[in-house]
């Protein structure tokens, strides 16, 4: 019971380092601009919304 109350020190500390691939042409790390959906994707979204309407 006493050991459950004590906070244990983690053995591994994870550090996430973001990097841009050297082969990427624009070298941006932020949000990318959205791509225009194709007619098929737009049709699929419309069908899903028709079958499962928002309440």
Secondary structure as GFF3:
##gff-version 3
##sequence-region A 1 55
A	DSSP	alpha_helix	2	5	.	.	.	ID=ss1
A	DSSP	alpha_helix	39	51	.	.	.	ID=ss2
###
